[in-house]
Amino acid sequence: MVLLGVVLVLLALGVGAALVLGSVRLDDPVVIKVLGGTVELPPVVFLISGMVVITLFWLGWAVLRTGLRHGHRRRVETREAEKAAEQERVAEQQRMKEELATRERLLEEERRRHESETAALRQEADARVAEQHVSTETARRRAEVAEARSDQPETGPTR
C-alpha cells in the first residue's frame, strides 16, 4: 500500500508540474509540451485536469498514510505478541521450576522416610540378633551346667 501511495503522489506531482509549466493564459488554449509533442487544451479542461491531479495527489497521500499506519500497527502487534510469548515462556519456566522443586521435595521426603524405615528395620534386626545372642549364651551356659553335672560321678544315695 505504501508503494502504491508513493506512485500516486509522484504521478500527481509530475502531471501537475507539466500542467503548470504548460499554462499561458486562461482565455487562450493551454499548450502543454509532453514527450517532444504539444497538446492544446481549453482552460476548462485544464481546470478539470488540475482537479483530477489534486484528487490523485490526496488519494495517493491517503493511501500512503493508511499503509504507514497499517505497517506501524502490525509492528506494534508483533512486538506485543512477542512480549506475550516471552511472558508465557517465563511463566512456563517458573511453573516447571516450581514443579521440579515440588518433585525434589517429595523425593527428599520419600528418601528420608525410606531411610528412617531402613534404620528402624536395622534396629529391629540388631535387637533380634542381640536377643538371639542372649538366647544362645543362655543355652550354652545351660548346656555347660548340664555337661558339668553329667561329668560328675553319680553318687548314689548313701547308706
GROMACS elastic network, one bead per residue, 0.5 to 0.9 nm:
[ bonds ]
;  ai    aj funct       b0    kb
    1     4     6  0.51053   500
    1     5     6  0.61644   500
    1     6     6  0.86440   500
    1    63     6  0.63928   500
    1    64     6  0.65548   500
    1    66     6  0.76739   500
    1    68     6  0.82099   500
    2     5     6  0.50694   500
    2     6     6  0.62220   500
    2     7     6  0.86687   500
    2    63     6  0.67849   500
    2    65     6  0.75918   500
    2    66     6  0.78257   500
    2    68     6  0.64379   500
    2    71     6  0.89148   500
    3     6     6  0.51090   500
    3     7     6  0.62112   500
    3     8     6  0.86884   500
    3    64     6  0.74735   500
    3    67     6  0.85264   500
    4     7     6  0.51051   500
    4     8     6  0.62156   500
    4     9     6  0.86354   500
    4    60     6  0.72377   500
    4    63     6  0.72567   500
    4    64     6  0.72971   500
    5     8     6  0.52041   500
    5     9     6  0.61655   500
    5    10     6  0.86135   500
    5    57     6  0.89005   500
    5    59     6  0.76455   500
    5    61     6  0.60087   500
    5    62     6  0.73400   500
    5    65     6  0.79804   500
    5    66     6  0.88752   500
    5    67     6  0.79004   500
    6     9     6  0.51651   500
    6    10     6  0.61261   500
    6    11     6  0.85090   500
    6    60     6  0.65575   500
    6    61     6  0.76173   500
    6    63     6  0.84440   500
    6    64     6  0.63805   500
    7    10     6  0.52143   500
    7    11     6  0.60298   500
    7    12     6  0.85608   500
    7    60     6  0.73734   500
    8    11     6  0.50565   500
    8    12     6  0.60990   500
    8    13     6  0.85615   500
    8    56     6  0.63822   500
    8    57     6  0.64273   500
    8    58     6  0.88029   500
    8    59     6  0.74617   500
    8    61     6  0.78155   500
    8    63     6  0.87459   500
    8    64     6  0.89571   500
    9    12     6  0.51878   500
    9    13     6  0.61785   500
    9    14     6  0.86534   500
    9    56     6  0.70625   500
    9    58     6  0.76297   500
    9    59     6  0.79847   500
    9    61     6  0.62756   500
    9    64     6  0.85734   500
   10    13     6  0.50541   500
   10    14     6  0.61030   500
   10    15     6  0.86335   500
   10    57     6  0.79838   500
   10    60     6  0.85341   500
   11    14     6  0.51719   500
   11    15     6  0.61927   500
   11    16     6  0.84125   500
   11    53     6  0.84405   500
   11    56     6  0.80619   500
   11    57     6  0.78948   500
   12    15     6  0.53080   500
   12    16     6  0.58981   500
   12    17     6  0.84538   500
   12    52     6  0.86179   500
   12    53     6  0.51705   500
   12    54     6  0.69436   500
   12    55     6  0.84210   500
   12    56     6  0.58045   500
   12    57     6  0.50979   500
   12    58     6  0.88973   500
   12    60     6  0.82987   500
   13    16     6  0.50872   500
   13    17     6  0.60384   500
   13    18     6  0.86190   500
   13    53     6  0.77726   500
   13    54     6  0.87450   500
   13    57     6  0.71730   500
   14    17     6  0.52002   500
   14    18     6  0.62775   500
   14    19     6  0.87066   500
   15    18     6  0.50892   500
   15    19     6  0.62002   500
   15    20     6  0.86646   500
   15    50     6  0.87373   500
   15    53     6  0.68700   500
   16    19     6  0.51232   500
   16    20     6  0.61835   500
   16    21     6  0.85924   500
   16    49     6  0.86975   500
   16    50     6  0.68356   500
   16    53     6  0.61892   500
   16    54     6  0.79920   500
   17    20     6  0.51649   500
   17    21     6  0.60877   500
   17    22     6  0.85100   500
   18    21     6  0.52207   500
   18    22     6  0.60716   500
   18    23     6  0.86876   500
   18    32     6  0.70532   500
   18    33     6  0.78313   500
   18    34     6  0.76436   500
   19    22     6  0.51875   500
   19    23     6  0.61986   500
   19    30     6  0.86224   500
   19    31     6  0.88583   500
   19    32     6  0.66603   500
   19    46     6  0.74951   500
   19    49     6  0.84476   500
   19    50     6  0.76531   500
   20    23     6  0.54546   500
   20    24     6  0.87758   500
   20    32     6  0.88761   500
   21    24     6  0.84188   500
   21    32     6  0.75497   500
   21    33     6  0.86591   500
   22    30     6  0.66326   500
   22    31     6  0.55546   500
   22    33     6  0.64813   500
   23    26     6  0.80189   500
   23    29     6  0.84726   500
   23    30     6  0.52006   500
   23    31     6  0.63858   500
   23    32     6  0.69840   500
   23    43     6  0.88434   500
   23    46     6  0.84272   500
   24    27     6  0.89502   500
   24    28     6  0.72850   500
   24    29     6  0.79486   500
   24    30     6  0.60772   500
   24    31     6  0.74293   500
   25    28     6  0.55163   500
   25    29     6  0.75515   500
   25    30     6  0.71531   500
   25    43     6  0.82117   500
   26    29     6  0.71371   500
   26    30     6  0.74460   500
   26    42     6  0.81128   500
   26    43     6  0.53880   500
   26    44     6  0.85768   500
   27    30     6  0.87034   500
   27    42     6  0.81689   500
   27    43     6  0.68745   500
   28    31     6  0.88951   500
   28    42     6  0.73035   500
   28    43     6  0.73494   500
   29    40     6  0.59364   500
   29    41     6  0.54037   500
   29    43     6  0.61128   500
   30    39     6  0.78865   500
   30    40     6  0.53159   500
   30    42     6  0.59134   500
   30    43     6  0.62749   500
   30    46     6  0.71752   500
   31    38     6  0.63778   500
   31    39     6  0.54809   500
   31    41     6  0.63502   500
   31    42     6  0.88153   500
   32    37     6  0.82073   500
   32    38     6  0.53643   500
   32    40     6  0.62777   500
   32    41     6  0.78478   500
   33    36     6  0.65365   500
   33    37     6  0.55196   500
   33    39     6  0.63145   500
   33    40     6  0.88363   500
   34    37     6  0.53203   500
   34    38     6  0.59168   500
   34    39     6  0.72985   500
   35    38     6  0.81626   500
   41    44     6  0.80689   500
   41    45     6  0.61324   500
   41    46     6  0.63143   500
   42    45     6  0.54696   500
   42    46     6  0.63647   500
   42    47     6  0.88162   500
   43    47     6  0.61143   500
   43    48     6  0.86291   500
   44    48     6  0.61585   500
   44    49     6  0.84592   500
   45    48     6  0.50271   500
   45    49     6  0.59216   500
   45    50     6  0.83809   500
   46    49     6  0.50937   500
   46    50     6  0.61135   500
   46    51     6  0.87355   500
   47    50     6  0.50197   500
   47    51     6  0.63807   500
   47    52     6  0.87363   500
   48    51     6  0.50661   500
   48    52     6  0.62691   500
   48    53     6  0.86161   500
   49    53     6  0.60746   500
   49    54     6  0.85865   500
   50    54     6  0.61701   500
   50    55     6  0.84999   500
   51    54     6  0.51027   500
   51    55     6  0.60607   500
   51    56     6  0.85295   500
   52    56     6  0.60556   500
   52    57     6  0.84774   500
   53    56     6  0.50372   500
   53    57     6  0.60769   500
   53    58     6  0.86826   500
   54    58     6  0.62227   500
   54    59     6  0.84743   500
   55    58     6  0.52036   500
   55    59     6  0.59774   500
   55    60     6  0.84214   500
   56    60     6  0.59496   500
   56    61     6  0.83795   500
   57    60     6  0.51538   500
   57    61     6  0.60650   500
   57    62     6  0.86200   500
   58    62     6  0.59932   500
   58    63     6  0.84642   500
   59    62     6  0.50937   500
   59    63     6  0.61339   500
   59    64     6  0.84662   500
   60    63     6  0.51088   500
   60    64     6  0.60061   500
   60    65     6  0.86076   500
   61    64     6  0.50211   500
   61    65     6  0.61928   500
   61    66     6  0.85370   500
   62    65     6  0.51722   500
   62    66     6  0.60146   500
   62    67     6  0.84694   500
   63    66     6  0.50466   500
   63    67     6  0.60195   500
   63    68     6  0.85538   500
   64    67     6  0.51624   500
   64    68     6  0.62142   500
   64    69     6  0.86558   500
   65    68     6  0.50580   500
   65    69     6  0.60890   500
   65    70     6  0.84601   500
   66    69     6  0.51245   500
   66    70     6  0.60136   500
   66    71     6  0.85113   500
   67    70     6  0.50548   500
   67    71     6  0.60765   500
   67    72     6  0.85146   500
   68    71     6  0.50986   500
   68    72     6  0.60779   500
   68    73     6  0.85314   500
   69    72     6  0.50196   500
   69    73     6  0.60123   500
   69    74     6  0.84656   500
   70    73     6  0.50872   500
   70    74     6  0.60875   500
   70    75     6  0.86052   500
   71    74     6  0.50472   500
   71    75     6  0.61869   500
   71    76     6  0.86093   500
   72    75     6  0.51077   500
   72    76     6  0.61543   500
   72    77     6  0.85632   500
   73    76     6  0.50437   500
   73    77     6  0.60479   500
   73    78     6  0.84650   500
   74    77     6  0.50834   500
   74    78     6  0.60442   500
   74    79     6  0.85756   500
   75    78     6  0.50068   500
   75    79     6  0.61550   500
   75    80     6  0.85838   500
   76    79     6  0.50748   500
   76    80     6  0.61370   500
   76    81     6  0.85210   500
   77    80     6  0.50135   500
   77    81     6  0.60038   500
   77    82     6  0.84842   500
   78    81     6  0.50281   500
   78    82     6  0.60939   500
   78    83     6  0.85690   500
   79    82     6  0.50396   500
   79    83     6  0.61537   500
   79    84     6  0.85739   500
   80    83     6  0.50171   500
   80    84     6  0.60798   500
   80    85     6  0.84805   500
   81    84     6  0.50209   500
   81    85     6  0.60283   500
   81    86     6  0.84800   500
   82    85     6  0.50111   500
   82    86     6  0.60505   500
   82    87     6  0.85480   500
   83    87     6  0.60942   500
   83    88     6  0.84749   500
   84    87     6  0.50431   500
   84    88     6  0.60418   500
   84    89     6  0.84773   500
   85    89     6  0.60366   500
   85    90     6  0.85574   500
   86    90     6  0.61108   500
   86    91     6  0.84903   500
   87    90     6  0.50401   500
   87    91     6  0.60208   500
   87    92     6  0.84595   500
   88    92     6  0.60284   500
   88    93     6  0.85289   500
   89    92     6  0.50113   500
   89    93     6  0.61350   500
   89    94     6  0.85690   500
   90    93     6  0.50227   500
   90    94     6  0.61187   500
   90    95     6  0.85386   500
   91    94     6  0.50179   500
   91    95     6  0.60762   500
   91    96     6  0.85172   500
   92    96     6  0.60715   500
   92    97     6  0.85272   500
   93    96     6  0.50185   500
   93    97     6  0.60900   500
   93    98     6  0.85763   500
   94    97     6  0.50021   500
   94    98     6  0.61416   500
   94    99     6  0.84800   500
   95    98     6  0.50993   500
   95    99     6  0.60417   500
   95   100     6  0.84869   500
   96   100     6  0.59862   500
   96   101     6  0.84751   500
   97   100     6  0.50057   500
   97   101     6  0.60671   500
   97   102     6  0.85156   500
   98   102     6  0.60819   500
   98   103     6  0.85556   500
   99   102     6  0.50343   500
   99   103     6  0.61587   500
   99   104     6  0.85435   500
  100   103     6  0.50521   500
  100   104     6  0.60453   500
  100   105     6  0.84706   500
  101   104     6  0.50194   500
  101   105     6  0.60223   500
  101   106     6  0.85494   500
  102   105     6  0.50337   500
  102   106     6  0.61529   500
  102   107     6  0.85375   500
  103   106     6  0.50354   500
  103   107     6  0.60382   500
  103   108     6  0.84637   500
  104   108     6  0.60124   500
  104   109     6  0.85219   500
  105   108     6  0.50341   500
  105   109     6  0.61608   500
  105   110     6  0.85314   500
  106   109     6  0.50437   500
  106   110     6  0.60505   500
  106   111     6  0.84796   500
  107   111     6  0.59698   500
  107   112     6  0.85219   500
  108   112     6  0.61260   500
  108   113     6  0.85096   500
  109   112     6  0.50985   500
  109   113     6  0.60728   500
  109   114     6  0.84549   500
  110   113     6  0.50504   500
  110   114     6  0.59988   500
  110   115     6  0.84846   500
  111   114     6  0.50064   500
  111   115     6  0.60471   500
  111   116     6  0.85508   500
  112   116     6  0.60575   500
  112   117     6  0.84693   500
  113   116     6  0.50954   500
  113   117     6  0.60757   500
  113   118     6  0.84527   500
  114   117     6  0.50446   500
  114   118     6  0.59857   500
  114   119     6  0.84567   500
  115   119     6  0.59687   500
  115   120     6  0.84600   500
  116   120     6  0.60434   500
  116   121     6  0.85003   500
  117   120     6  0.50095   500
  117   121     6  0.60884   500
  117   122     6  0.85149   500
  118   121     6  0.50318   500
  118   122     6  0.60698   500
  118   123     6  0.85146   500
  119   123     6  0.60783   500
  119   124     6  0.85117   500
  120   123     6  0.50355   500
  120   124     6  0.60994   500
  120   125     6  0.85022   500
  121   125     6  0.60083   500
  121   126     6  0.84521   500
  122   126     6  0.59372   500
  122   127     6  0.83869   500
  123   127     6  0.60165   500
  123   128     6  0.85490   500
  124   128     6  0.62001   500
  124   129     6  0.85770   500
  125   128     6  0.50293   500
  125   129     6  0.60992   500
  125   130     6  0.84977   500
  126   130     6  0.60154   500
  126   131     6  0.84103   500
  127   130     6  0.50000   500
  127   131     6  0.59843   500
  127   132     6  0.84513   500
  128   132     6  0.59260   500
  128   133     6  0.83279   500
  129   133     6  0.59628   500
  129   134     6  0.85200   500
  130   134     6  0.61384   500
  130   135     6  0.85019   500
  131   134     6  0.50610   500
  131   135     6  0.60651   500
  131   136     6  0.84249   500
  132   136     6  0.58756   500
  132   137     6  0.83960   500
  133   137     6  0.60313   500
  133   138     6  0.84645   500
  134   137     6  0.50227   500
  134   138     6  0.60377   500
  134   139     6  0.84540   500
  135   138     6  0.50568   500
  135   139     6  0.60295   500
  135   140     6  0.84717   500
  136   140     6  0.59967   500
  136   141     6  0.85694   500
  137   141     6  0.61412   500
  137   142     6  0.85535   500
  138   141     6  0.51671   500
  138   142     6  0.62011   500
  138   143     6  0.85091   500
  139   142     6  0.51127   500
  139   143     6  0.60489   500
  139   144     6  0.85848   500
  140   144     6  0.61275   500
  140   145     6  0.85778   500
  141   145     6  0.60880   500
  141   146     6  0.83913   500
  142   145     6  0.50099   500
  142   146     6  0.59395   500
  142   147     6  0.83424   500
  143   147     6  0.59041   500
  143   148     6  0.83754   500
  144   148     6  0.59025   500
  144   149     6  0.84576   500
  145   148     6  0.50020   500
  145   149     6  0.61772   500
  145   150     6  0.85505   500
  146   149     6  0.51232   500
  146   150     6  0.61550   500
  146   151     6  0.86096   500
  147   151     6  0.60511   500
  147   152     6  0.87702   500
  148   151     6  0.51188   500
  148   152     6  0.65729   500
  149   152     6  0.54166   500
  149   153     6  0.84885   500
  150   153     6  0.76042   500
  150   154     6  0.82131   500
  151   154     6  0.86561   500
  152   155     6  0.86174   500
  155   158     6  0.78813   500
  156   159     6  0.88784   500
